[in-house]
Amino acid sequence: MDIFGHFYFEILPDGTLTGKYANKVRPILEPETAKPSAKEEKPLLGKYHTNWEEAGVKHEAELSIIAGKSEGHYELIWKQNDTIIYSGNGFIYDDMLIGHYWKA
């Protein structure tokens, strides 16, 4: 696993995630927003429709967040057309999901 970038998401009261990311190609903070696709029983877990901009180009993907192997850790998967484009790991700190990701 070669870490490609880092991210943080603030968790809003309606379940929307809003934050920023940076990566090896573009090491400046860019915005990303993820809206829940369906309500889950546990907060944060589930599928999201996410969109972000990179160098002025808009991107969209399905983001899945699942429970990690230990308490408070999460695994993230970004897909486009049922193909995994990024995978990542994160944890909660101060009501934010913070983590890193790599290309699939």
N, C-alpha and C positions, 0 to 999 in steps of 0.2 A: 504494500500500500504506500503510494507516494502522495503525501498530502498536497492537494492542489490549491486549497483556499480555506478561509475561516468565515464564520458567520455569527450573527446574533439575531434573535427574534424577541421582541417584546410581545407578551401574551396579553391581548386586550380582553376586556370583560365579555365581549360577544364571541370569543374564541378565535378571532382573526389574529394572525401573526404578522407583525410588521418589523422590519429591521434592515440590516445592511450586511454586505459581504465584500470580500476582496479576494483576489486569487493571484497566482503567479504571472498570468498574462496581463492582468490589469490590477496593479496593487493599490488602487484607490477605492474608497468605500462607495458602493453602488447600492441603490434601494432594492428591496425585495418584499413582496407582500404575499401572504398565503391565506386564503379564505376556506373555512371548512366546507367540504363537499357533503358531509353527513355528520349528524350528531353521534358521538360515541358516549358510552357510559362513563369512561374515565377521561378527565380533562387532558388535553393535548394529544392524546392518541387518536389516530384515524387518518383519513385522506383529505387532502387540501388541493385546491386549484391555486397554483402559485404563478406569479409573474415577476419579472425583473428586467432591468435594462443593463446592457453592457456596451459601453462606447456608443450610446444612443440607439442601439438596436434592441427591440423588445423581444422577449422570450416568454414562453409559457410551458408549464409542465404539471404533471400530477405529482404531488409530494405525499408520501406515506410516512407516518411517524409511528413506530412501534416501540414497546418497552424493551430496554436493553437487558443485558445479562445481570446487572446489579441494580438495586434500588436507586432511583433518581437519574439513571442513564437511559438514553434513547438512541435508537437507530433510525436513520432517515434515508429514504430512497426517492430520487427524482426520476420520473419517467416521461418520455415523449413517445407517443404512438406505441405504447406497451414495451418500449425499449428503455432499459436503465441507462441514464446518462451520467448520474452522479450517485454516490453513496456517502453517508456521513455518520458521525457520532456526535452526541451532544449531552449536556447536562443542564439542570436548572440552577441558576444563581440569581438572586434578587429579582424574581419574577421574569427572568429572561432565559431563553433557551440559547445556550452558547456552545459552539462546536467547530468542527473542521470537516472538510469533505474532500473527496478525491474522484477522479474520472473513472467511470466503469470500464 
